[in-house]
Amino acid sequence: MAIPKTICLIIGVVSTLFSIALAIPGTASFYYNLSHAPTACYGNTSQGTLLAASDSLLMNDFSCGTLLRVTCTGPVPQPCTGKSVVVKIVSDCPGCGVTMDLSKEAFSIIATPVTVENIIKIDYVKVS
């Protein structure tokens, strides 16, 4: 028996709203060399380019390898692009002063660097 398109649409909208409701607010900046530098979690083993480093997240509910969907929450189009990105926690970030430091590649998907410090407001949620 096929599920009517209307029910599929409703399920999709509800799950998206539920995900948004569970999002955690924070701040992010970027680190130019995060995708190419050794990391606390994986050493010299490459983990791709969509990465995050964070002291506060590693000390709380998240561990190395956790995937997070990150969305810039400021105005669109500047600095936010209106897109989200899924990043992998690969390292700590002593003294960052933000919730997470994103790789330059991940940051550029969700925001355009337009502020002096390139610190943006974000929402993030763990990806199952």
Solvent accessible surface area in square Angstrom, and as a share of the most:
residue,aa,sasa,rsa
1,M,235,1.05
2,A,91,0.70
3,I,109,0.55
4,P,74,0.47
5,K,180,0.76
6,T,88,0.51
7,I,84,0.43
8,C,68,0.41
9,L,121,0.60
10,I,98,0.50
11,I,105,0.53
12,G,36,0.34
13,V,75,0.43
14,V,90,0.52
15,S,63,0.41
16,T,75,0.44
17,L,106,0.53
18,F,127,0.53
19,S,40,0.26
20,I,111,0.56
21,A,81,0.63
22,L,99,0.49
23,A,26,0.20
24,I,73,0.37
25,P,103,0.65
26,G,16,0.15
27,T,46,0.26
28,A,0,0.00
29,S,17,0.11
30,F,25,0.10
31,Y,99,0.38
32,Y,156,0.59
33,N,67,0.34
34,L,11,0.05
35,S,16,0.10
36,H,140,0.62
37,A,28,0.22
38,P,94,0.59
39,T,18,0.10
40,A,72,0.55
41,C,32,0.19
42,Y,65,0.25
43,G,34,0.33
44,N,132,0.68
45,T,89,0.52
46,S,90,0.58
47,Q,45,0.20
48,G,38,0.37
49,T,64,0.37
50,L,66,0.33
51,L,4,0.02
52,A,0,0.00
53,A,4,0.03
54,S,1,0.01
55,D,47,0.25
56,S,43,0.28
57,L,6,0.03
58,L,47,0.23
59,M,151,0.67
60,N,103,0.53
61,D,127,0.66
62,F,23,0.09
63,S,70,0.45
64,C,62,0.37
65,G,26,0.25
66,T,14,0.08
67,L,75,0.37
68,L,0,0.00
69,R,99,0.36
70,V,0,0.00
71,T,44,0.26
72,C,10,0.06
73,T,64,0.37
74,G,25,0.24
75,P,93,0.58
76,V,93,0.54
77,P,99,0.62
78,Q,99,0.44
79,P,22,0.14
80,C,0,0.00
81,T,49,0.28
82,G,55,0.53
83,K,125,0.53
84,S,49,0.32
85,V,8,0.05
86,V,54,0.31
87,V,1,0.00
88,K,51,0.21
89,I,0,0.00
90,V,0,0.00
91,S,11,0.07
92,D,58,0.30
93,C,15,0.09
94,P,107,0.68
95,G,82,0.79
96,C,42,0.25
97,G,81,0.78
98,V,22,0.13
99,T,26,0.15
100,M,0,0.00
101,D,16,0.08
102,L,0,0.00
103,S,0,0.00
104,K,60,0.25
105,E,59,0.27
106,A,0,0.00
107,F,1,0.00
108,S,58,0.37
109,I,62,0.31
110,I,0,0.00
111,A,0,0.00
112,T,55,0.32
113,P,50,0.32
114,V,77,0.44
115,T,64,0.37
116,V,150,0.86
117,E,124,0.56
118,N,27,0.14
119,I,75,0.38
120,I,8,0.04
121,K,143,0.61
122,I,1,0.01
123,D,43,0.22
124,Y,13,0.05
125,V,26,0.15
126,K,117,0.50
127,V,37,0.21
128,S,153,0.98
